[in-house]
């Protein structure tokens, strides 16, 4: 069974792009969330194998959401979607329990390489 | 795996535009309130635009957004940096970005933003004392073919595989210590973060000693040749350490050797694979639909309603025994179609905020140009209207706002002399009143002078002295909606751009609404727009004129009376109908429409309606009743005929034109 992914980003644009990348890599995107609050809810509901998490989002940041998700499920695999210039935020997210990170702008092969390292093949 | 970015373009355009518009609003809000609440949101908007533009390979836009992000970030730590000049700069940048997004949408090269980028960089350099960092952009369009996917990394051991029974059985004594050397890949964009992740992952396994470079240098990315060495005391075993590092990208393990050999102890309890299956994930709760598609749905649902009415009409010719079953079927069909139509209408409802959100920015710009201090307050913007109405309302609303600031709000000095607060106030309030939405735009400025309006209308020959003498103040205010009447001493750059109050009134009425004006000298002016929730369904009064049938929008009908020709008063040649204590000018519909007037005896019906210059009585031949119909827009060349506002099709299959009486009278 394909690995199940939850995509969290406040931009539909980014979500679509990330979704396409995962689909092309043989993953199954099972849910999306547009902010940290929704991310935590969706995580609890969907129990994905992998969650991609934007950092800067309304209502609740990706870091806070990651902290809550990892607290809820210590085996949660959360991969931060970051941009250059966000190094300290990514480190904060890693402290909060993020498993890895990818740096925008995304290239499909880079994203899949990082993800496959973390969770194995799709 | 080259990514075709073109399919993301429309989404990019929509979302980037939304972010940029919000950014502009936040800036205006921030300047006004001076609070810090919107800074985070501004940062987010700039950040999102940067990310999207970079992903699309739009380097110029990404760089601009990056600068904005940096400046907002600087403001975040020191709010005093945000002066008027910076707000101006950020707003112009937002405008430039918007036009670049539009250019991208049209496949045009971006507007040159070199000068503004330099301004941003200078400002940034002044604030932060260093030159801005470059913006990384995807080469999505330029890259001919993407490099191959790197050879699959040695497969990360799945959790279960880490559980090596031999290692587990041998656990005794202190945890063993390993010497470890890794290299962060040269290609890594953020080696500091990568190294930090390595450190974090290893700290999770045990205790780290002798870290080189030191953690602070590591985090800052100061890692010579990407080399990191450390000792790790862990009971995870060599396989555990390799496993932990094996699933981190861009890290190569150069050496891993036990410092003191001891058989490893069992690893931490293993996770149980998540077996909970979620049946059918919940789809996103909302989707974006192109407005053209919504228009098409509405049009088709409207056609279905008309077609259903036609079936009912045709069925009347069938033998009586087949009537009940046909009626039943048609009733059912009608119910379904009506429901569908309602749902489509509902889907088209859009909050007024779509247009009112632009007002604060506009108010700021107008006020600055006119050197006024104005506070704009918008309430009730979450109330929804049919998008078609909203589309037609955007410009009129903006014009009324300009009008309030340009002509209403006095200069600060003048206000001080009037013992008013130095800052003027424009209030835009929206509320529901039964099946209408009422939008009021109100200023606390100097108010309108009815005498000046009358004089202006007289001077342009739009009214006679006699009419001017009869007009109440309330009626006089509506004179400003006649073309060419303006009491502003000068035609300002802002209000005098061809969209006069006459255009506002026409726009409001074309969607089936009304415009009222209240004013008090020295206290201010209030424009009241009463709008239908939707344009697609209108209530018509059907009238017969000769052999023809026409529809008059009920919203504009004041009443209907029957009168004998002999009871009409005459003023010179014009017939006047006594109605509710006044005499209304009579217009025979047949004349207006160029239809032969039938000779008649006895009383005839008159429809009293609101027109530009007040009430009028329209002489018709018969009143046929009221009907709720689905309005269809006219296509060329019929839309050019003045006085026709639309068409509908009756159940009989007969097309009926809907008349725009004020324009018919003006034609």
Boltz contact constraints between the chains, C-beta under 6 A:
constraints:
  - contact:
      token1: [A, 11]
      token2: [B, 15]
      max_distance: 6.0
  - contact:
      token1: [A, 11]
      token2: [B, 48]
      max_distance: 6.0
  - contact:
      token1: [A, 13]
      token2: [B, 11]
      max_distance: 6.0
  - contact:
      token1: [A, 13]
      token2: [B, 12]
      max_distance: 6.0
  - contact:
      token1: [A, 13]
      token2: [B, 15]
      max_distance: 6.0
  - contact:
      token1: [A, 13]
      token2: [B, 52]
      max_distance: 6.0
  - contact:
      token1: [A, 30]
      token2: [B, 281]
      max_distance: 6.0
  - contact:
      token1: [A, 31]
      token2: [B, 281]
      max_distance: 6.0
  - contact:
      token1: [A, 32]
      token2: [B, 284]
      max_distance: 6.0
  - contact:
      token1: [A, 46]
      token2: [B, 278]
      max_distance: 6.0
  - contact:
      token1: [A, 46]
      token2: [B, 281]
      max_distance: 6.0
  - contact:
      token1: [A, 47]
      token2: [B, 274]
      max_distance: 6.0
  - contact:
      token1: [A, 47]
      token2: [B, 276]
      max_distance: 6.0
  - contact:
      token1: [A, 56]
      token2: [B, 44]
      max_distance: 6.0
  - contact:
      token1: [A, 56]
      token2: [B, 47]
      max_distance: 6.0
  - contact:
      token1: [A, 75]
      token2: [B, 271]
      max_distance: 6.0
  - contact:
      token1: [A, 83]
      token2: [B, 51]
      max_distance: 6.0
  - contact:
      token1: [A, 84]
      token2: [B, 136]
      max_distance: 6.0
  - contact:
      token1: [A, 87]
      token2: [B, 190]
      max_distance: 6.0
  - contact:
      token1: [A, 87]
      token2: [B, 192]
      max_distance: 6.0
  - contact:
      token1: [A, 87]
      token2: [B, 193]
      max_distance: 6.0
  - contact:
      token1: [A, 90]
      token2: [B, 193]
      max_distance: 6.0
  - contact:
      token1: [A, 91]
      token2: [B, 193]
      max_distance: 6.0
  - contact:
      token1: [A, 91]
      token2: [B, 196]
      max_distance: 6.0
  - contact:
      token1: [A, 94]
      token2: [B, 197]
      max_distance: 6.0
  - contact:
      token1: [A, 94]
      token2: [B, 200]
      max_distance: 6.0
  - contact:
      token1: [A, 103]
      token2: [B, 189]
      max_distance: 6.0
  - contact:
      token1: [A, 103]
      token2: [B, 190]
      max_distance: 6.0
  - contact:
      token1: [A, 104]
      token2: [B, 51]
      max_distance: 6.0
  - contact:
      token1: [A, 105]
      token2: [B, 54]
      max_distance: 6.0
  - contact:
      token1: [A, 105]
      token2: [B, 55]
      max_distance: 6.0
  - contact:
      token1: [A, 105]
      token2: [B, 138]
      max_distance: 6.0
  - contact:
      token1: [A, 108]
      token2: [B, 1]
      max_distance: 6.0
  - contact:
      token1: [A, 108]
      token2: [B, 3]
      max_distance: 6.0
  - contact:
      token1: [A, 109]
      token2: [B, 1]
      max_distance: 6.0
  - contact:
      token1: [A, 109]
      token2: [B, 149]
      max_distance: 6.0
  - contact:
      token1: [A, 113]
      token2: [B, 150]
      max_distance: 6.0
  - contact:
      token1: [A, 113]
      token2: [B, 249]
      max_distance: 6.0
  - contact:
      token1: [A, 114]
      token2: [B, 249]
      max_distance: 6.0
  - contact:
      token1: [A, 117]
      token2: [B, 153]
      max_distance: 6.0
  - contact:
      token1: [A, 117]
      token2: [B, 156]
      max_distance: 6.0
  - contact:
      token1: [A, 117]
      token2: [B, 247]
      max_distance: 6.0
  - contact:
      token1: [A, 117]
      token2: [B, 249]
      max_distance: 6.0
  - contact:
      token1: [A, 118]
      token2: [B, 247]
      max_distance: 6.0
  - contact:
      token1: [A, 120]
      token2: [B, 156]
      max_distance: 6.0
